[in-house]
Each structure stands twice: as structure tokens, then as C-alpha cells.
Amino acid sequence: MTTTDIHHAILAVWRIEQPRLITSLSRMLRDVPLAEELTQDALVAALESWPATGIPEQPGAWLMATAKRRALDQLRRARMLARKHEMVTLELEAEQQAMPDMDAALDDHIGDELLRLIFTACHPLLSHEGRVALALRMICGLTTEEIARAFLVSETTVAQRIVRAKRTLSESGLVYETPRREELSERLAAVLEVVYLIFNEGHTAARGEDWLRPQLCQEALRIGRILTSIAPREPEAHGLLALMELNASRTAARTDAAGEPILMGDQNRALWDQLQIRRGMLALGRARELGGAGGFYVLQAEIVACHAKAGTAAETDWRRISAFYSELAKRANSPVIELNRAVAVGIAEGPAAGLAIANRLVGEPALRTYHLLESVRGDLLCKLERFEEARAAFESAAALASNKRERDFLQRRAAEAARAASSPTD
């Protein structure tokens, strides 16, 4: 195995282990920013050590042991006299001496501590944007570039939000906690948004060589189910759970044996998980009962439910989906939602109508580097048999895509459009 291969393997392990490390260290140190810093130190240590020694059998345990040692060193060097730090030092030392094998459990399970970390990152003292950016940085391990793509803002803006959020957490002495019931509602909206974005990153990865990150999807679903028990009368919690269950039900059909993406219209619907669809529909029904019909997550769940109820792609009620997107666009005022509406309108009313909506978004500053805009335009142009324009659109989309699978897919579509453009017409 080459050094490059080992580095790729380390980063793959890191994606899985990072949330576990931060949650465990945050619980022990009562300091989220310090836990995140020590977790990064553990990654650097792995990059320095593993190419020579090989990847350990239990990489999570190795990373945690390394992070704990550095935590102890830092506490000792700083000679922190505060009672909290004395207690933490004693706990860590006793834990290492009495329970040396305890960290092996890290390779098997992520407990509900992750939800506490999300609630801590979503403290109302932090700005709304800072809460979500900080959580995505710590929990998903997304880079500032990737978070910037999710928010459609500049990397500098995201970096500043994260720095300010960390500073606020450190200076205010905020504890690592799940809030009391009376405090939950003021954090819940931000927590739901974080879980939503975690699921989205797992459902369609922003970077890397794999299109899906199933571990993130499963973790988001687990947290979503907990949230509906914590806030049983919050319709948007049920709406988000419905959205995730229904989207996750298609996982087995979304890629082929080689891991290449399969568009929804081409998927084998026999592979869709009917049990998960039923769970999603039950959650959606509960959201409706609670009066959440017009909610952000409920409307999106309604859209996915239209796909889930269709026996074939041809049976999909695209006019209903288009109407839901219109309602969603009014509520959220998002260019990404408007782009999704263009797709729905393009099927319900014809590609020319969809292209007209997509073309209006071309000058939108927030979508300047958003690859799916050109991808949608390319698809609609193909349907209109404007193949040379479609080729150019797909090539532009491929150049902007960060995920290898998605980039390869777009390049294949560009090649198909090029062949169609060069084919003689009747």
C-alpha cells in the first residue's frame, strides 16, 4: 500500500471517527472548542504515524487514546487550578489506568452524546449561521469550502462564523449539555437544520469518491427519531423524520454495483425499502395531524411521498410535486428550491417551461459555483434536442462538481450530448 493509499484510508477512517472523538472529549473536558482542537491533533498524529506503522486494528481507539494523552499533557502544562480541570485530569488518569480497553467501544457505537454536542453547538448565544456551520464542521468534518457550498456563501464568511462561534463557546463557559425542556424550543429549529444538513451530506456527498455516505444518513435518522420523542408535538420534527425516512428508503436503488449514481427515473423500485416508506408516511401523517402542513420539512416530505407512492416513474404526480415546490419557494425564498421547481415544471409542463425557470437563475450570485444549475439546464436542453448547448452545460457542471462520482456522471452525460449533436438528423 502506497503512502497516498494510506492517507486516503486515514481520511476515510477520520470521517467515521471524528464525531465520536469530539463527543467523547467534549463530555470529559466540558469544552467543545478544545475537544475539536485535540481531535484535529489526533488526525495529524495518525497522518505522521500510520504510513510507517500501518493502520491499527481499532483506529477509533488509537485516535481516542492519542487525543486523551494530548488532553492530559495540555492540562498538566497549563497547570489549570480550577476545580473542573482538576476533576477532569483525575478522571482521565483513573480511566486510563483502570480501564485501558474501554476505548475499543468507539469502533462499535456512537451514543446519544452526539445529540448533546449538536444542542451545545446550537446554543442561542451563538448566531444562527454560526451554530449550523460549527456543527457541520465538527460533526460532519466538512471543510469550510464544503460548508460554503451548502450555504451558498464565501469560504471567508464561513471561516469567520466558525471562529466567532468557537470563541463564544470558549469565553462564555457554555457547558456540554442537553437543554431543559423549557430551553429546548429555542434551540430546536437550529438542531433540526443541522440534522437535515447532516442527512443531506450523507445522501449526496459533497466531496470524495463515493456518492453516498450511509453512516451519516443513519446517524441523522437515529437523531431524528430521538428528536420526535423529545419534542413529540413539534410538527417539523416529524416532518424532518418523514423526509429522511422516505429519502433513505431509496438507498439500495440509487447506485449500481460499481457505485455509480442512478437517477430516480431509472431506479429499480423493487429495491425501495417499503418498511422505511411506511415509517416515513406515518411520520408525515403525524406532522399533518399536528398542523404542520406548510412547514419547510413537511412540504419536502410531501414531495418525496409523491415519488414513494408512484409504482413507476410514469405514474409520478409531477403537477402535485410542482405545486408543493411553489409553496416551498414562497416559504423559503431559496434559489436552490427554485431550481428544483424548474425540474418539476420541466416534467409536468414540458422542458421549455422548466428551462425558462432555470435560465432565470443563471445570473443568481449564490448559484455561480453551484454545479446542479448547469446539470439541470443540460438535462432540459437534451430533452429539447439542443444537444450542443447541453454538452456545454454538462461540461460546466462537471468542472464545478467536487464529488468524483458526480463529476464522472456529468462527464458521461456531456459525451452523450456530444454524440447526439454530431449524429445526422433525418
HELIX and SHEET records of a PDB file:
HELIX    1   1 THR A    3  LEU A   29  1                                  27    
HELIX    2   2 VAL A   32  THR A   53  1                                  22    
HELIX    3   3 PRO A   59  ALA A   78  1                                  20    
HELIX    4   4 ARG A   83  ALA A   98  1                                  16    
HELIX    5   5 MET A  102  ASP A  107  5                                   6    
HELIX    6   6 GLU A  113  ALA A  121  1                                   9    
HELIX    7   7 HIS A  128  ALA A  135  1                                   8    
HELIX    8   8 LEU A  136  CYS A  140  3                                   5    
HELIX    9   9 THR A  144  PHE A  151  1                                   8    
HELIX   10  10 GLU A  155  SER A  172  1                                  18    
HELIX   11  11 ARG A  181  HIS A  203  1                                  23    
HELIX   12  12 PRO A  214  ILE A  230  1                                  17    
HELIX   13  13 PRO A  235  ALA A  248  1                                  14    
HELIX   14  14 THR A  251  ALA A  253  5                                   3    
HELIX   15  15 MET A  264  ASP A  266  5                                   3    
HELIX   16  16 ARG A  269  LEU A  271  5                                   3    
HELIX   17  17 GLN A  274  GLU A  289  1                                  16    
HELIX   18  18 PHE A  296  LYS A  309  1                                  14    
HELIX   19  19 ALA A  313  GLU A  315  5                                   3    
HELIX   20  20 TRP A  318  ALA A  332  1                                  15    
HELIX   21  21 PRO A  335  ALA A  348  1                                  14    
HELIX   22  22 PRO A  351  ARG A  360  1                                  10    
HELIX   23  23 PRO A  365  LEU A  367  5                                   3    
HELIX   24  24 HIS A  371  LYS A  383  1                                  13    
HELIX   25  25 PHE A  387  LEU A  400  1                                  14    
HELIX   26  26 LYS A  404  SER A  422  1                                  19    
END                                                                             
